[in-house]
Amino acid sequence: MNKKSLNVFSVFLLSVFLFGCAGSGDHKVLKLAHGLDPSHPVHKGMVFMADRLAEKSDGKLTIDIYPSGQLGSEQQCVELLQIGSLAITKVSAAVMEGFTPKFKALGLPYVFRSKEHSFKVFDGEIGQEMLLGTEEFWIRGLCFYDAGFRSFYTIDKPINSPEDLKGLKIRVMKSQTAMEMVRALGGSPTPISWGELYTALQSGVVDGAENNPPSLYTSHHYEVCKHYSLDEHTCVPDVLIISTNVWEGLTEQEQEWLQEAANESVPVQRKFWDESVKESLRMVQEAGVTIHYPDKTKFADEVKDLLDKYKEDEVLGDLIRRIQAVK
């Protein structure tokens, strides 16, 4: 997103009531907004972070959280953050592709061997480089949150092999790698905003989508889509980001408190995530969704050329090799 592209919504919120970091005297309040339901494990991780920050700072630095899109869509929250009228928000790593191409590597299919492998990448040197690699766009990453593996869910046809995707319109995020992946598997990628997806599924605008179990459940998409095929093609994390304008307005001590609280929330959020995955799969099955366990190697083989193409990329090639070399 261009720094200069501010929509009317952002300007309105800025001028009327919203300040990224407000307070008086020794007390500062950071405003955090996102589009997830309060029952979502990522939201719970942010609540833990806010509690730890209040404890560390003895109430001198606190966070007010606005979930469920109260302050706008994901895109609007990013715009508000860039101009400093919102302190913190959560985005998918796929959204970060719009700021630096390096984030495309995290959205490539089967680039991670396992969840453990992905955690080593996110928590290590590569992850830190990526979190701090967007500051020129007035965005600083605080941490990666687990968003699990994404798989296909469809209205009335199970996806047991790539051939089953042929002719199907599949909703994807506004991400180049997501679109290329679905296209490589034979489907027709259709970018639709998360808030509009339920209606799009219900009306048949798309035949299915791809996401993780908690998102399938909390979005109520299981009410329309009755097949969930766990091919686990990508492991795209969520990224907690802060406005550099707000970050630079904090003292060194306040920055330390906030970063420590964010770091401590990561393993807690991962526990919330694991619990939520089990519960979500149980709940959608009880609601009539059939869970399928296709042979993942068929899907991995189908997108191998796509991965090889990116390995030849001047920017991404070395990064992909570094990710795959992490033990």
Contacts in CASP RR format, 6 or more apart in sequence:
PFRMAT RR
TARGET T0000
AUTHOR 0000-0000-0000
METHOD contacts of the structure
MODEL  1
MNKKSLNVFSVFLLSVFLFGCAGSGDHKVLKLAHGLDPSHPVHKGMVFMA
DRLAEKSDGKLTIDIYPSGQLGSEQQCVELLQIGSLAITKVSAAVMEGFT
PKFKALGLPYVFRSKEHSFKVFDGEIGQEMLLGTEEFWIRGLCFYDAGFR
SFYTIDKPINSPEDLKGLKIRVMKSQTAMEMVRALGGSPTPISWGELYTA
LQSGVVDGAENNPPSLYTSHHYEVCKHYSLDEHTCVPDVLIISTNVWEGL
TEQEQEWLQEAANESVPVQRKFWDESVKESLRMVQEAGVTIHYPDKTKFA
DEVKDLLDKYKEDEVLGDLIRRIQAVK
1 75 0 8 1.000
1 78 0 8 1.000
1 79 0 8 1.000
1 82 0 8 1.000
1 98 0 8 1.000
1 99 0 8 1.000
1 137 0 8 1.000
3 82 0 8 1.000
3 137 0 8 1.000
3 138 0 8 1.000
5 79 0 8 1.000
6 79 0 8 1.000
6 83 0 8 1.000
7 76 0 8 1.000
7 79 0 8 1.000
9 72 0 8 1.000
9 76 0 8 1.000
9 79 0 8 1.000
10 76 0 8 1.000
10 79 0 8 1.000
10 80 0 8 1.000
10 83 0 8 1.000
10 85 0 8 1.000
13 71 0 8 1.000
13 80 0 8 1.000
13 85 0 8 1.000
14 80 0 8 1.000
14 83 0 8 1.000
14 85 0 8 1.000
18 31 0 8 1.000
18 71 0 8 1.000
18 80 0 8 1.000
18 85 0 8 1.000
18 86 0 8 1.000
19 31 0 8 1.000
19 85 0 8 1.000
20 30 0 8 1.000
20 31 0 8 1.000
20 84 0 8 1.000
20 85 0 8 1.000
20 86 0 8 1.000
20 87 0 8 1.000
20 243 0 8 1.000
20 246 0 8 1.000
21 28 0 8 1.000
21 29 0 8 1.000
21 30 0 8 1.000
21 31 0 8 1.000
21 87 0 8 1.000
21 246 0 8 1.000
21 249 0 8 1.000
21 250 0 8 1.000
22 28 0 8 1.000
22 29 0 8 1.000
22 31 0 8 1.000
23 29 0 8 1.000
26 60 0 8 1.000
27 59 0 8 1.000
27 60 0 8 1.000
27 61 0 8 1.000
27 62 0 8 1.000
28 60 0 8 1.000
28 61 0 8 1.000
28 62 0 8 1.000
28 250 0 8 1.000
28 254 0 8 1.000
29 62 0 8 1.000
29 63 0 8 1.000
29 64 0 8 1.000
30 61 0 8 1.000
30 62 0 8 1.000
30 63 0 8 1.000
30 64 0 8 1.000
30 87 0 8 1.000
30 88 0 8 1.000
30 246 0 8 1.000
30 258 0 8 1.000
31 63 0 8 1.000
31 64 0 8 1.000
31 66 0 8 1.000
31 71 0 8 1.000
31 86 0 8 1.000
31 87 0 8 1.000
31 88 0 8 1.000
32 46 0 8 1.000
32 50 0 8 1.000
32 63 0 8 1.000
32 64 0 8 1.000
32 65 0 8 1.000
32 66 0 8 1.000
32 86 0 8 1.000
32 87 0 8 1.000
32 88 0 8 1.000
32 89 0 8 1.000
33 65 0 8 1.000
33 66 0 8 1.000
33 67 0 8 1.000
33 69 0 8 1.000
33 70 0 8 1.000
33 71 0 8 1.000
33 72 0 8 1.000
33 77 0 8 1.000
33 80 0 8 1.000
33 86 0 8 1.000
33 88 0 8 1.000
33 89 0 8 1.000
34 42 0 8 1.000
34 43 0 8 1.000
34 46 0 8 1.000
34 65 0 8 1.000
34 66 0 8 1.000
34 67 0 8 1.000
34 69 0 8 1.000
34 74 0 8 1.000
34 77 0 8 1.000
34 89 0 8 1.000
34 90 0 8 1.000
35 67 0 8 1.000
35 68 0 8 1.000
35 69 0 8 1.000
35 72 0 8 1.000
35 73 0 8 1.000
35 74 0 8 1.000
35 77 0 8 1.000
35 90 0 8 1.000
35 194 0 8 1.000
36 42 0 8 1.000
36 43 0 8 1.000
36 67 0 8 1.000
36 68 0 8 1.000
36 90 0 8 1.000
36 218 0 8 1.000
37 43 0 8 1.000
37 67 0 8 1.000
37 68 0 8 1.000
37 218 0 8 1.000
38 67 0 8 1.000
38 68 0 8 1.000
39 218 0 8 1.000
40 67 0 8 1.000
40 214 0 8 1.000
40 215 0 8 1.000
40 218 0 8 1.000
40 276 0 8 1.000
41 146 0 8 1.000
41 214 0 8 1.000
41 269 0 8 1.000
41 272 0 8 1.000
41 273 0 8 1.000
41 275 0 8 1.000
41 276 0 8 1.000
42 90 0 8 1.000
42 145 0 8 1.000
42 147 0 8 1.000
42 238 0 8 1.000
42 269 0 8 1.000
42 273 0 8 1.000
43 65 0 8 1.000
43 67 0 8 1.000
44 269 0 8 1.000
44 272 0 8 1.000
45 145 0 8 1.000
45 265 0 8 1.000
45 268 0 8 1.000
45 269 0 8 1.000
45 272 0 8 1.000
46 63 0 8 1.000
46 65 0 8 1.000
46 90 0 8 1.000
46 240 0 8 1.000
46 265 0 8 1.000
47 65 0 8 1.000
48 264 0 8 1.000
48 265 0 8 1.000
48 268 0 8 1.000
48 269 0 8 1.000
49 63 0 8 1.000
49 240 0 8 1.000
49 261 0 8 1.000
49 262 0 8 1.000
49 264 0 8 1.000
49 265 0 8 1.000
50 62 0 8 1.000
50 63 0 8 1.000
50 65 0 8 1.000
50 261 0 8 1.000
52 260 0 8 1.000
52 261 0 8 1.000
52 264 0 8 1.000
52 265 0 8 1.000
53 61 0 8 1.000
53 62 0 8 1.000
53 63 0 8 1.000
53 257 0 8 1.000
53 258 0 8 1.000
53 261 0 8 1.000
54 61 0 8 1.000
54 62 0 8 1.000
54 63 0 8 1.000
56 257 0 8 1.000
56 260 0 8 1.000
56 261 0 8 1.000
57 254 0 8 1.000
57 257 0 8 1.000
60 254 0 8 1.000
61 250 0 8 1.000
61 254 0 8 1.000
61 257 0 8 1.000
61 258 0 8 1.000
63 87 0 8 1.000
63 88 0 8 1.000
69 77 0 8 1.000
71 77 0 8 1.000
71 80 0 8 1.000
71 86 0 8 1.000
73 193 0 8 1.000
73 195 0 8 1.000
74 89 0 8 1.000
74 91 0 8 1.000
74 92 0 8 1.000
74 95 0 8 1.000
74 194 0 8 1.000
77 86 0 8 1.000
77 89 0 8 1.000
77 91 0 8 1.000
78 89 0 8 1.000
78 91 0 8 1.000
78 95 0 8 1.000
78 139 0 8 1.000
78 241 0 8 1.000
80 86 0 8 1.000
80 89 0 8 1.000
81 87 0 8 1.000
81 88 0 8 1.000
81 89 0 8 1.000
81 138 0 8 1.000
81 139 0 8 1.000
81 241 0 8 1.000
81 242 0 8 1.000
81 243 0 8 1.000
82 137 0 8 1.000
82 138 0 8 1.000
82 139 0 8 1.000
82 243 0 8 1.000
83 138 0 8 1.000
83 243 0 8 1.000
83 245 0 8 1.000
84 138 0 8 1.000
84 243 0 8 1.000
84 245 0 8 1.000
84 246 0 8 1.000
86 243 0 8 1.000
87 242 0 8 1.000
87 243 0 8 1.000
87 246 0 8 1.000
88 142 0 8 1.000
88 240 0 8 1.000
88 241 0 8 1.000
88 242 0 8 1.000
88 243 0 8 1.000
88 246 0 8 1.000
89 240 0 8 1.000
89 241 0 8 1.000
90 145 0 8 1.000
90 238 0 8 1.000
90 239 0 8 1.000
90 240 0 8 1.000
90 241 0 8 1.000
91 238 0 8 1.000
91 239 0 8 1.000
91 241 0 8 1.000
92 147 0 8 1.000
92 173 0 8 1.000
92 236 0 8 1.000
92 237 0 8 1.000
92 238 0 8 1.000
92 239 0 8 1.000
93 103 0 8 1.000
93 106 0 8 1.000
93 107 0 8 1.000
93 144 0 8 1.000
93 236 0 8 1.000
93 237 0 8 1.000
93 238 0 8 1.000
93 239 0 8 1.000
94 103 0 8 1.000
94 106 0 8 1.000
94 107 0 8 1.000
94 173 0 8 1.000
94 174 0 8 1.000
94 175 0 8 1.000
94 177 0 8 1.000
94 178 0 8 1.000
94 236 0 8 1.000
95 173 0 8 1.000
95 174 0 8 1.000
95 175 0 8 1.000
96 103 0 8 1.000
96 130 0 8 1.000
96 134 0 8 1.000
96 239 0 8 1.000
97 103 0 8 1.000
97 104 0 8 1.000
97 175 0 8 1.000
97 176 0 8 1.000
97 177 0 8 1.000
99 134 0 8 1.000
99 137 0 8 1.000
99 139 0 8 1.000
100 130 0 8 1.000
100 133 0 8 1.000
100 134 0 8 1.000
101 315 0 8 1.000
101 316 0 8 1.000
102 129 0 8 1.000
102 130 0 8 1.000
102 133 0 8 1.000
102 315 0 8 1.000
102 316 0 8 1.000
102 319 0 8 1.000
103 130 0 8 1.000
104 175 0 8 1.000
104 176 0 8 1.000
104 177 0 8 1.000
104 310 0 8 1.000
104 316 0 8 1.000
105 111 0 8 1.000
105 310 0 8 1.000
105 316 0 8 1.000
105 319 0 8 1.000
105 320 0 8 1.000
105 323 0 8 1.000
106 130 0 8 1.000
106 235 0 8 1.000
106 236 0 8 1.000
106 237 0 8 1.000
107 175 0 8 1.000
107 177 0 8 1.000
107 178 0 8 1.000
107 234 0 8 1.000
107 235 0 8 1.000
107 236 0 8 1.000
108 177 0 8 1.000
108 181 0 8 1.000
108 234 0 8 1.000
108 306 0 8 1.000
108 307 0 8 1.000
108 310 0 8 1.000
108 320 0 8 1.000
109 181 0 8 1.000
109 233 0 8 1.000
109 234 0 8 1.000
109 299 0 8 1.000
109 300 0 8 1.000
109 303 0 8 1.000
109 306 0 8 1.000
109 307 0 8 1.000
110 233 0 8 1.000
110 234 0 8 1.000
110 296 0 8 1.000
110 299 0 8 1.000
110 300 0 8 1.000
110 303 0 8 1.000
110 307 0 8 1.000
111 234 0 8 1.000
111 235 0 8 1.000
111 307 0 8 1.000
111 320 0 8 1.000
111 323 0 8 1.000
111 324 0 8 1.000
112 118 0 8 1.000
112 121 0 8 1.000
112 235 0 8 1.000
112 323 0 8 1.000
115 146 0 8 1.000
115 148 0 8 1.000
115 149 0 8 1.000
115 235 0 8 1.000
117 326 0 8 1.000
118 235 0 8 1.000
118 237 0 8 1.000
119 146 0 8 1.000
119 270 0 8 1.000
120 326 0 8 1.000
120 327 0 8 1.000
121 127 0 8 1.000
121 323 0 8 1.000
121 326 0 8 1.000
122 144 0 8 1.000
122 237 0 8 1.000
123 144 0 8 1.000
123 266 0 8 1.000
126 319 0 8 1.000
126 322 0 8 1.000
126 323 0 8 1.000
126 326 0 8 1.000
127 144 0 8 1.000
131 140 0 8 1.000
131 141 0 8 1.000
131 142 0 8 1.000
131 143 0 8 1.000
131 144 0 8 1.000
131 239 0 8 1.000
132 140 0 8 1.000
132 141 0 8 1.000
134 140 0 8 1.000
134 141 0 8 1.000
134 241 0 8 1.000
135 244 0 8 1.000
138 243 0 8 1.000
138 244 0 8 1.000
138 245 0 8 1.000
139 241 0 8 1.000
139 242 0 8 1.000
139 243 0 8 1.000
139 244 0 8 1.000
140 241 0 8 1.000
140 242 0 8 1.000
140 243 0 8 1.000
140 244 0 8 1.000
140 247 0 8 1.000
141 239 0 8 1.000
141 240 0 8 1.000
141 241 0 8 1.000
141 242 0 8 1.000
142 240 0 8 1.000
142 241 0 8 1.000
142 242 0 8 1.000
142 258 0 8 1.000
142 259 0 8 1.000
142 262 0 8 1.000
143 239 0 8 1.000
143 240 0 8 1.000
143 262 0 8 1.000
143 263 0 8 1.000
143 265 0 8 1.000
143 266 0 8 1.000
144 237 0 8 1.000
144 238 0 8 1.000
144 239 0 8 1.000
144 240 0 8 1.000
144 266 0 8 1.000
145 237 0 8 1.000
145 238 0 8 1.000
145 239 0 8 1.000
145 240 0 8 1.000
145 266 0 8 1.000
145 269 0 8 1.000
145 273 0 8 1.000
146 237 0 8 1.000
146 238 0 8 1.000
146 269 0 8 1.000
146 270 0 8 1.000
146 273 0 8 1.000
147 212 0 8 1.000
147 235 0 8 1.000
147 236 0 8 1.000
147 237 0 8 1.000
147 238 0 8 1.000
147 273 0 8 1.000
148 212 0 8 1.000
148 235 0 8 1.000
148 237 0 8 1.000
148 273 0 8 1.000
148 277 0 8 1.000
149 212 0 8 1.000
149 230 0 8 1.000
149 232 0 8 1.000
149 233 0 8 1.000
149 234 0 8 1.000
149 235 0 8 1.000
150 210 0 8 1.000
150 211 0 8 1.000
150 212 0 8 1.000
150 232 0 8 1.000
150 233 0 8 1.000
150 234 0 8 1.000
150 235 0 8 1.000
150 236 0 8 1.000
151 210 0 8 1.000
151 211 0 8 1.000
151 212 0 8 1.000
151 228 0 8 1.000
151 229 0 8 1.000
151 230 0 8 1.000
151 231 0 8 1.000
151 232 0 8 1.000
151 233 0 8 1.000
152 159 0 8 1.000
152 165 0 8 1.000
152 170 0 8 1.000
152 208 0 8 1.000
152 209 0 8 1.000
152 210 0 8 1.000
152 228 0 8 1.000
152 229 0 8 1.000
152 231 0 8 1.000
152 233 0 8 1.000
153 208 0 8 1.000
153 209 0 8 1.000
153 210 0 8 1.000
153 211 0 8 1.000
153 216 0 8 1.000
153 221 0 8 1.000
153 222 0 8 1.000
153 225 0 8 1.000
153 227 0 8 1.000
153 228 0 8 1.000
153 229 0 8 1.000
153 289 0 8 1.000
154 168 0 8 1.000
154 207 0 8 1.000
154 208 0 8 1.000
154 225 0 8 1.000
154 227 0 8 1.000
154 229 0 8 1.000
155 201 0 8 1.000
155 204 0 8 1.000
155 207 0 8 1.000
155 208 0 8 1.000
155 224 0 8 1.000
155 225 0 8 1.000
155 226 0 8 1.000
155 227 0 8 1.000
156 226 0 8 1.000
156 227 0 8 1.000
157 164 0 8 1.000
157 168 0 8 1.000
157 207 0 8 1.000
157 227 0 8 1.000
158 164 0 8 1.000
158 227 0 8 1.000
158 229 0 8 1.000
158 290 0 8 1.000
158 292 0 8 1.000
159 165 0 8 1.000
159 227 0 8 1.000
159 229 0 8 1.000
159 231 0 8 1.000
159 292 0 8 1.000
159 294 0 8 1.000
160 229 0 8 1.000
160 292 0 8 1.000
160 294 0 8 1.000
161 294 0 8 1.000
161 295 0 8 1.000
161 298 0 8 1.000
161 299 0 8 1.000
162 185 0 8 1.000
162 186 0 8 1.000
162 298 0 8 1.000
162 299 0 8 1.000
162 302 0 8 1.000
165 182 0 8 1.000
165 185 0 8 1.000
165 186 0 8 1.000
165 187 0 8 1.000
166 186 0 8 1.000
166 187 0 8 1.000
167 186 0 8 1.000
167 187 0 8 1.000
167 188 0 8 1.000
167 207 0 8 1.000
168 187 0 8 1.000
168 188 0 8 1.000
168 207 0 8 1.000
168 208 0 8 1.000
169 187 0 8 1.000
169 188 0 8 1.000
169 190 0 8 1.000
169 205 0 8 1.000
169 206 0 8 1.000
169 207 0 8 1.000
169 208 0 8 1.000
170 182 0 8 1.000
170 187 0 8 1.000
170 188 0 8 1.000
170 189 0 8 1.000
170 190 0 8 1.000
170 206 0 8 1.000
170 207 0 8 1.000
170 208 0 8 1.000
170 209 0 8 1.000
170 210 0 8 1.000
171 190 0 8 1.000
171 191 0 8 1.000
171 192 0 8 1.000
171 197 0 8 1.000
171 200 0 8 1.000
171 201 0 8 1.000
171 206 0 8 1.000
171 208 0 8 1.000
171 209 0 8 1.000
171 210 0 8 1.000
172 178 0 8 1.000
172 179 0 8 1.000
172 181 0 8 1.000
172 182 0 8 1.000
172 189 0 8 1.000
172 190 0 8 1.000
172 191 0 8 1.000
172 209 0 8 1.000
172 210 0 8 1.000
173 191 0 8 1.000
174 191 0 8 1.000
178 189 0 8 1.000
178 210 0 8 1.000
178 234 0 8 1.000
179 189 0 8 1.000
179 191 0 8 1.000
180 189 0 8 1.000
180 306 0 8 1.000
181 189 0 8 1.000
181 233 0 8 1.000
181 234 0 8 1.000
181 303 0 8 1.000
181 306 0 8 1.000
182 188 0 8 1.000
182 189 0 8 1.000
182 210 0 8 1.000
183 189 0 8 1.000
184 302 0 8 1.000
184 303 0 8 1.000
184 305 0 8 1.000
184 306 0 8 1.000
185 299 0 8 1.000
185 302 0 8 1.000
185 303 0 8 1.000
190 205 0 8 1.000
190 206 0 8 1.000
192 200 0 8 1.000
192 205 0 8 1.000
192 206 0 8 1.000
194 219 0 8 1.000
197 206 0 8 1.000
197 209 0 8 1.000
197 219 0 8 1.000
197 221 0 8 1.000
198 219 0 8 1.000
198 220 0 8 1.000
198 221 0 8 1.000
198 224 0 8 1.000
199 205 0 8 1.000
200 206 0 8 1.000
201 208 0 8 1.000
201 209 0 8 1.000
201 221 0 8 1.000
201 224 0 8 1.000
201 225 0 8 1.000
202 224 0 8 1.000
208 225 0 8 1.000
209 221 0 8 1.000
209 225 0 8 1.000
210 233 0 8 1.000
211 219 0 8 1.000
211 221 0 8 1.000
212 277 0 8 1.000
213 228 0 8 1.000
213 276 0 8 1.000
213 277 0 8 1.000
213 280 0 8 1.000
213 281 0 8 1.000
213 284 0 8 1.000
214 273 0 8 1.000
214 276 0 8 1.000
214 277 0 8 1.000
214 280 0 8 1.000
215 221 0 8 1.000
216 222 0 8 1.000
216 225 0 8 1.000
216 228 0 8 1.000
216 280 0 8 1.000
216 284 0 8 1.000
217 279 0 8 1.000
217 280 0 8 1.000
217 283 0 8 1.000
217 284 0 8 1.000
218 280 0 8 1.000
222 228 0 8 1.000
222 283 0 8 1.000
222 284 0 8 1.000
222 287 0 8 1.000
222 288 0 8 1.000
222 289 0 8 1.000
223 287 0 8 1.000
225 289 0 8 1.000
226 288 0 8 1.000
226 289 0 8 1.000
226 290 0 8 1.000
227 289 0 8 1.000
227 290 0 8 1.000
227 292 0 8 1.000
228 284 0 8 1.000
228 289 0 8 1.000
228 290 0 8 1.000
228 291 0 8 1.000
228 292 0 8 1.000
229 292 0 8 1.000
229 293 0 8 1.000
229 294 0 8 1.000
230 291 0 8 1.000
230 292 0 8 1.000
230 293 0 8 1.000
230 294 0 8 1.000
231 294 0 8 1.000
231 296 0 8 1.000
231 299 0 8 1.000
232 296 0 8 1.000
233 299 0 8 1.000
233 303 0 8 1.000
240 262 0 8 1.000
242 258 0 8 1.000
247 255 0 8 1.000
250 258 0 8 1.000
281 291 0 8 1.000
284 291 0 8 1.000
285 291 0 8 1.000
307 320 0 8 1.000
310 316 0 8 1.000
310 317 0 8 1.000
310 320 0 8 1.000
311 317 0 8 1.000
311 320 0 8 1.000
311 321 0 8 1.000
END
